[in-house]
Amino acid sequence: MLLSYPLFAQRDHRWQHARLGSSDTTIGGDGSAITSMAMMVDMTPPEVNARLLDAGCFSGHEIDISSIPYELVFDGKIRYWGQSDWFGDVVSEKEMAKLRQHMMSGLPALVRVASTPDMTEAKYHTMLALGITHDSEIVVSDPWYAVTAPMYLNGRQWWKRVLSKVTHIRWGGVYGDSSVIAIRQIHYFHKKPEELSGHDMLWS
């Protein structure tokens, strides 16, 4: 089961040079989180950017995904469920099982990947998780490449096969030469109160 959301590129010429919040950083350069949110709430990245700015959610160009007043900012279109820990190594199998269960329930999530264990030093990237394949691989919409594709998790490294002209992409080519690019954190969402039924086992 895959959720159906619009696919946005943070480097789209219509908004790639727009500032993130009131900083000098741009959506095209570091706007993966707001672009992923834009897909989830069916707004454009500049609209999400403006709403988060009005709500005082920015610290420079950074946003704390867990502290956004989602129901207020996004008119109840999405609600925040919770987040995993920040993993210094790859995300744990227990957490991956939670994510797969969340996906099987037809609920969205944001996954954050990074090249270093320390969140303060990492160049991290956010993508929208849409569901899982029959092989239990997580399918994401990636705002950097503007593609929807399954992720391949293999020990400390992961690659992503894209469903376009490119057959394989190694993330080290995007954020430096690091060969260790891993899911570091997961943010879970839901849409309606009734979608919580039978769902609290995610946090047991």
Residue pairs with C-beta under 8 A, 6 or more apart in sequence:
1 103
1 104
1 106
1 131
1 132
2 130
2 131
2 139
3 106
3 108
3 130
3 131
5 39
5 40
5 42
5 108
5 128
5 130
5 141
6 39
6 42
7 39
7 141
7 146
7 147
7 148
8 35
8 38
8 39
8 44
8 45
8 143
8 146
9 35
9 143
9 144
9 145
9 146
10 16
10 27
10 28
10 31
10 32
10 35
10 45
10 143
10 144
11 28
11 144
11 146
12 28
12 45
12 146
14 44
15 27
15 28
15 44
15 45
15 46
16 26
16 27
16 28
17 26
17 27
17 28
18 26
18 27
18 45
18 46
18 49
19 25
19 26
19 27
20 26
20 27
20 30
20 31
20 34
20 49
20 58
20 61
21 49
21 52
21 53
21 57
21 58
21 60
21 61
21 63
22 53
22 58
23 58
23 60
23 61
24 61
25 60
25 61
27 34
27 35
27 45
27 46
27 49
30 61
31 45
31 49
31 143
32 125
32 126
32 127
32 143
32 144
33 63
33 65
33 110
33 112
33 126
34 45
34 48
34 49
34 52
34 63
35 45
35 48
35 143
36 110
36 126
36 127
36 128
36 141
36 143
37 48
37 110
38 44
38 45
38 47
38 48
39 128
39 141
39 143
40 78
40 108
40 110
40 128
40 189
41 48
41 74
41 77
41 78
42 77
43 51
43 74
51 73
51 74
52 58
52 63
52 68
52 73
55 68
55 69
55 72
55 73
57 63
57 64
57 67
57 68
57 73
65 80
65 83
65 110
65 126
65 187
66 80
66 82
66 83
66 187
68 80
70 78
70 79
70 80
70 189
71 79
77 191
78 108
78 189
78 190
78 191
79 189
79 190
79 191
80 187
80 188
80 189
81 107
81 188
81 189
81 190
81 202
82 187
82 188
82 202
82 203
83 185
83 186
83 187
83 188
84 91
84 95
84 98
84 185
84 186
84 187
85 95
85 185
86 119
86 184
86 185
87 95
87 117
87 182
87 183
87 184
87 185
88 117
88 118
88 184
89 117
89 156
89 182
90 153
90 155
90 156
90 182
90 183
91 99
91 182
91 183
91 184
91 185
91 186
95 186
96 153
96 183
98 186
98 188
98 202
99 109
99 111
99 129
99 138
99 186
99 188
100 132
100 136
100 138
101 201
101 202
102 109
102 188
102 202
103 109
103 129
103 130
103 131
103 132
103 138
104 131
104 132
105 195
105 199
106 131
106 195
107 188
107 189
107 190
107 191
107 195
107 199
108 128
108 129
108 130
108 189
109 128
109 129
109 186
109 187
109 188
109 189
110 126
110 127
110 128
110 129
110 186
110 187
110 189
111 126
111 127
111 129
111 138
111 140
111 183
111 185
111 186
111 187
112 124
112 125
112 126
112 183
112 184
112 185
112 186
112 187
113 124
113 125
113 127
113 158
113 171
113 181
113 182
113 183
113 184
114 122
114 123
114 124
114 125
114 181
114 182
114 184
115 122
115 123
115 124
115 171
115 172
115 175
115 176
115 178
115 180
115 181
116 122
116 123
116 178
116 180
117 184
119 184
119 185
122 184
123 175
123 176
124 184
125 144
125 171
125 174
125 175
126 143
127 140
127 141
127 142
127 143
128 140
128 141
128 143
129 138
129 139
129 140
129 186
130 139
130 140
130 141
130 148
131 138
131 139
132 138
132 139
133 139
133 150
135 150
137 150
137 151
137 152
137 153
138 150
138 151
138 153
139 148
139 149
139 150
139 151
140 148
140 149
140 150
140 151
140 160
141 147
141 148
142 148
142 149
142 160
142 162
144 174
145 162
145 164
145 166
145 169
147 162
147 163
147 164
148 163
149 160
149 161
149 162
149 163
150 160
150 161
151 158
151 159
151 160
152 158
152 159
152 160
152 161
153 183
156 180
156 182
157 179
157 180
157 181
157 182
158 171
158 181
158 182
158 183
159 168
159 169
159 170
159 171
160 168
160 169
160 171
161 167
161 168
161 169
162 168
162 169
170 179
171 181
172 178
172 179
172 181
175 181
188 202
190 196
190 199
